[in-house]
Structures are given as structure tokens and as C-alpha cells.
Amino acid sequence: MSDTKIDFLYLSEADMLEVGVTNMSECVDSMIEMFKLMSDGDYIMGGANQNSHGIMLSFPKTSPFPNMPLDGPDRRFMAMPAYLGGKFDMAGMKWYGSNKANKEKGLPRSILMVMLSDKDTGAPIALMSANLLSAYRTGAIPGVGAKYLAKKDSKVVGIIGPGVMNKTALSSFMCTCPNLDTVKICGRRRVTSDAFAEYVKTNFPQITTIEIVDSMEEAVRGSDIVSVATSGSVGSHTYPFIKEEWIKPGTLFCMPANIKFEEDFILNRARNVADNIKLYEAWSEEIPAPRHEIIGLLAVYYMDLIERGVMDRSQIDDLGDIIAGKTPARKSDDEIILYTVGGMPVEDVAWGTTLYRKAIEKGIGTKLNLWDVPFMA
């Protein structure tokens, strides 16, 4: 008779820090390997299309039930399942609840957990705190893009939205673009820009010039890389708008955020790259047009343009294919590249699996027992 005992590893946030969740260089390497596997098709995400971002539980604006949660800023629950093959060979899911009002309680807006599971039996392998895991895997994706798409002599980074997401994005740029020496910071409030400047001074001594600027235009002009990671409301009228005239030849835009550019520029003069074009095609199946009014990511706008018949899918390159050598990387020093980052559960599985295996090697975490023998089998 086979052994029916199931134990799994619990990793708290303190455990995750001990095992190296903030090691951006290793995270970038994991994301590169993940993208290669995605290019080969060795992955599955949710939905019938197998590329869904996840399934979201949204709340009503009003309810006759007194205990029913009501809609509010960033108030939702979401499940994000995936399987990733190759050296990872792991199934998993990120689960999170989000509520902007958490800040009033001293909590982060979102509270996240990742569960890794045996791909055959479904048994739990690890349950881990995932706020830092998610932040670092999100930040690593712009850096991976910069490794392949930024000019090799890139020196100046423009930061639009000096929050947590751009802190980890900058960390990944520092791993993949060794010549960076200047950071320009544009935020809505001076206090957040000042805090970001202090973060740069403390963590990246190789940055010799830090500028706090008053407008997006100043952040864009003269920058080799521009990272846009702003939070915002639904509706394109609220999205940051970048004018073509601000952009110098050769600039790379990394955008894990809502954004707008001129349509003629997108269609005729920019190069368009997505982290996974199938993710946005999945969104186009799940939500009605105009989708960009609901999800402000630029590649969602591409789906609207394709549906209108003014853009062809061939005008969008996939980062995984670029990394795998199936599609050319930067084609010229003057090429302006718009790189959209949407966030995918395969990223959580990749970084989570890497950290879980390190925890096993180092004896970090708490072993929990599900059962020795199941009561019902």
C-alpha cells in the first residue's frame, strides 16, 4: 500500500526573505527561463483559452444583504492558476484579496498567497506568503524586457509613478542594464518622489544623478528607458498620455500600468511588444469592447484596434519569441519600443518554485501535516 501521508511546507514572509525573495538577479533569471518555456508552449493558464490572467470576484455597488461586501477602490478577490513545465514542472495558484481601505489599518492594499501543488495528485506542496514574491516577479519582467529591447548603452531611466512597482522595476533594470547612471522621477506627490529618490540613493550607489521632475514630459525627454507604473481609475480619460514629440529615438517604454499613446504613432512608427500576446487575446474574449476603457494596459488597446480592423496581429511581437530567438530583438538604435506588461500566474509559479526548492535545500519554513491517512478516500 502506498504512503498516504501528506505534508507541505509553509513559508511566512520572514521565511521568504530568508530564502531570497528579494534577490532580483535570480528572479530575472527565473523569468527568462519561464519566457522560453512559454515560447515553446510548455505552460497552461486558466480559462478555455489557457491564457487567462485569472478569475475575479467583484462586489456589487449595493446589496440587500447586510454582510455582503460592496464595491470600492481595488476591492476584489482573484484566483490565478497556472502550470509551468521545463525545469519548474509545477502547478500552482496565486490567491489574493484587495481593498484600498487596508491602508487605514496599516495593511498593504493587497494580501497575497501562493499555493504550489503536485501536478499529478493535486496535493499541496507549499503555501507561501506572496506579497514580496509577486512584487519582485512583477518588477523582474520590465528588466527582462530591457535586457533584450533596450539600447546596450542605455544610461537614463525615466520613472513615472514612484511606487513599489517601479522600485522593483528599477531594481531589475539595474541587473540587466549595467550602464545606467541617471534616474528621473515623476510622481503625483512630492513626498513619494522624495521617498523614491532616497530609495535610489540607498540601494543603487552607481546612480550618480537623481532628478525629481514636475511632469511626465520631463521624465520622458532624454530617457533611454521609461517605466510607467501608475495606479489609476477605470476609463481612458484618466490614463497617462505620452506624446510622440517627447520621445527621443531609441527609447524603450516598459508599462505594467494604464497608458495612452497616439493611435497613428502606435500603428505606423512604434514597435509593439507584449509579454504574452495570448494573454490579451484571452482578455478580448472575456470582456466587451472597447476593452481599453476597462483594462488600461496598452496591449488591451491593441485588441480594440485589431477588432476595428486598423491593426494586424503581426504588428505585435511576443517577448518569449524574442528571448527564444524566433523574433529579432532590437532592430536599430532609433527604434522606439512599446513593451506592455500584464502580469501572469506562470510568473508566480516560476519564482515560487525556485524559492520553494531553495527553502528545502536550506531547511527554511514550517512543515505542516494535511493528513497521515485521509478520513475519506
N, C-alpha and C positions, 0 to 999 in steps of 0.2 A: 504494500500500500504506500502511495506517495505521501510525502510530508505535506500536511495541510497548513502548517503554521505560517502565518504572515506577519512579519514585522516591517515597519517602514521608518524612514529617518525624518525627524522633524528638525528644521533649521530655522532658528529665530533670526531676527535682524542682526543681533550681535554675532551669531554664528556665521551669517552671510558675510559680514565684514571680516571676520577672522579668516574665512576661506578665500577671500579675494574678490568679492563682487565689484569693488571699485577699481580693479585692475583693467584700465581701458585698453591697453595694448593687447591683452589676452582676449578681451571681449571683441575687439576688432577682428582678430584672427578667427574667432568662432563665427562671426558674421560673414566673413569672406568664404569660409568653408560652407556655410549654410546657403549662400547665394549660388555657389557652384552646384550644390545638390538641387536647388530649385530650378536651375537652368536645365538640368538633366531630367527634371520631373519627379525626383525621388522625395516627394513630400505630399501631404494632404492637409488641407484646412477644412473648415466646416462648410455646410451647405451642399446643395445638389451639385453646384459648380466646383466644389472642393477648393475654393479660394476665398471664402468669406472671411471678413475681418472678425466676425463673431455674431452672437445673438444678444440683443439688448432688451432689458426690461425697463420700459419707460413708464412714468406715472402720469395719471390724469391731472388736468388742471383743477377739477372739482370731483368730489365723490360723496355719495350718500352714506358711506361707511366711515365712522369717526376715526378708525385706526389706519385707514388706507393712506399711505404716503402720497403727497401731492407733488406735482411738477415744480421744479425750481432749478436755479442755475447749476448745471453739471450734476443733476440728481438722477442717478440711474444705477442699475446693476448690469453687468455684462459677463458673459462666459465666452472664452476664446480658446477653442480646442485645436490641436494640430498633431500630426505625426511627422517626424523628420527622420530620413534614412541615413545612409552612409555610416560614418563612424559614430553618429549620435544614436540612431536606431531606437528612438524613444517616442512614446505617445505622452501627451500632457495637455494641461489646460490652465490658462490664467483666469482667475475669477476676481472681479473687483466691484466694490461699491463706491459711489462717488457722490459727494454733496459739498457744494461750495461753503455751506454753513459750518462744515467741520472746522474751519479756521477759527471760528469763535470759541471752539472747545480745545484749541491747542493741538488739533489733529491735522494731518495732511488732507487735502481735498479728496484724494482717492486712497483707499486702503486695498492692497493687492496681495493675493496669494497665488502660488503656482503649485500644482499637483503634477508629479510625474508618475506614470503608470506603466506596468508591464504590458507590452504591446499584444501579448497573446491572451493572458488571463484577465487583464484589466485590474489586477491587484495594485494597490498603492505602493510606490517605491520611495517617494519622498514628498513631503509637504514643506514648502519653504516660504518665508517672508519674501515678498516680491516688489516692494516699492523701489528699493535700490536696484534690484535686478532689472526691472522694467525701465528705470531711468537711464541706466547705463547701456542697455541694449538699444534703447531709442537713440541715445546720443552717439552710439557707435556707427549707426547707419549713415549719417552725413559724412563721417570721417572715411568710411569705406568708399562712398561716392567720390570724395575729394582725392583719395588715393589714385583713382582711375581717371577722374574727369577734370581735376584742377590742373592748371599750368604748373609745371615742375618747379618754377622759380617763384611761386606764389608767396607773397610777403604780408599782405594786408587782408585782414578779416573784418567785415562789417557785421555787427551783431544788432539785429532788430528784434527786441524782446528779451531783455536781460534777466531771464528767469532760470529755473532749474534745467529746463530742456536745453537752453543754449549753453549752460555751464558744462553739461556733459558733451554737447556737440563740440564745443571749443576744445575740450579735453581730447576728443577723438581727432580733431584737426591737428593738434599738436603731435599726435602719434604718427600721422600719415603725411604731413606737410612740414618737413623739418626746417624750412627756411622762413617760416612765419616770424615776424618781429613786431607787427603793429596790429592793435585791436581798436576798432571804433565802435562805440556803444550808443545805441539809441533806444531809450525807454520812455514810457508814458510819464513816469515819475522820477525825479532826480534821485530820490533815495534808493530806488532799485538800481539805477545806473551806477551810483557811487558804490553800492554793495558789490556789484559785478566787477567794478574796477579793482576793488580790494581783493576779490577772489582771484583775479588775474595776477595781481602783484604777488600774492601769497603762493600761488601754485605754479606759475609759469615765469620764472625769472628771465627766461630767454626773450620774453616780450619786452622790448625796450621803449615802446611808445604806446601809451593808452590815451585815447581821446574820448571824451563824452561829448556827443553831438546833439543838436536840438531837433534834427529832422531825419526822416528816412532818406531823403535825397543826399544829405551829407554822409550818411552811413554807406550809401551805395557808391557814390562817386569816388573813383580811385581805388576801390576794393577789388582784390583778386577773387575772393570768396565772400559771399554774402549769405549769412544764415538767418532765416526768418523763422522765429518760434514764438509767435504772439498768441495770446488767448483772445477769444472774441465771441461775439454773438452770431446767431444764425442770420443769414441774409448778406448778399454780396456787397451791399452798400456799406457794410461795416468792415469789410476786409481791407487790409493794407494794399495800396495800389502803387505799383512800381512803374515809373515812366521809362521808356526805352532811352530817352535822351540822357538819363542819369548814368547809364551803364557803359563802362569802358569795354573795348573789345577784349574778349578772352575771359570774362567774368563767369564764375560758376555760382549759381544760386542753389542752396540746399534748403528745402522748405518742408519741415514737418509741421505745417501750420496753414491756416487760411491765407489766401493770397489772390491778387488780381494783376494781370498784365494786359496790354492792348492786344486785341484779337489778331490784328494784322501782323504784329511782331511775332506772336506765337506761331502763326501759320506760315510765315514767309522768311523769317530771319533768325529765329531761335532754334536751338536743338533741344528736343524734348526727351527727357529720360525719366522713367518711373522705376521705383524699387521692385515692383511686380505688376505689370500691366493687367494681369488677370485679376488682381485684387480689385481694380477699379471697374473692370468689366462685371465682376460679381456685384459690386455696389450698383452698377447701372441696371442690373436685373432686379435688385431688391428695393430700389426707391424710384419714384417717378421723376421725370424731367420737369423743370430744369433742376438737375441734381446739385449743381454748384450752389444753389440757394440754400441747400440743406447741409451739405458737406463741402466746406470751403477749400479742400485740397485741389491743387491745380490739375492733377490728372483726372479728377472727377469732372472738371470743366472740359477736359479733352473728350470725355464720353458724351457730353452735351454737344460739342462741336461735331463729333462723328455722327451722332443721331441727326443733326441738322444737315449733314451732307457736305460740310465745308472742310472737314479734316478726315484724313485717312489713317487707319491704324498703323500703317507703315511709317508714319511720321513720328512714332513714339518708339524709342529704344528701351530695352529692358536691361537693368543693371546686371542681373545674373548672366545674361548672354554676353555682356561686355567683359565681365570678370572671367568667364569661361573661354573667351577668345573667339566667340562666334560672331560678335559685332565689334567694329573698331571702337577704341576708346576716343580720347580727344583727337579730332581730325586736323585741327590747326590751332595756332596760338590765339587767333582772333575769334574763334568760335565761342558764342555765348550759350551756355548750357543751363537749362532749367530742370532741376532734379527734384522730383516730388517724393516725399517720404510719408507713407501712410500708416505704418505700424502693423506688424503681423505676429500671430501667435507662434509661428515657427521660430521667431527670434527668441521668444521666452523659452521655448523648448531647447534651443541650441545653447543659450547661455546657462540656463538652469541645469541641463545635463552636464555641462562642463564643470559647473560648481559642485554639483552633487558628487561627481566622481572624485573631485579633489577632497571633498569632505570625507568620503570613505577612506581615501588614502591617508588623511591626516587624523582620522578619528575624531572629527568635529561633528557636533549635533547630538540629538537625543533619540535613541531607538524607542519606538512606540509599538505596542502589540495590537494588531487588529483582532486576531484570534489564534488559538492553538489548533482548535478543531471547530469548523463552522457549526453553529447550532442547527442550521438548515442547509442541506446540500443535496 
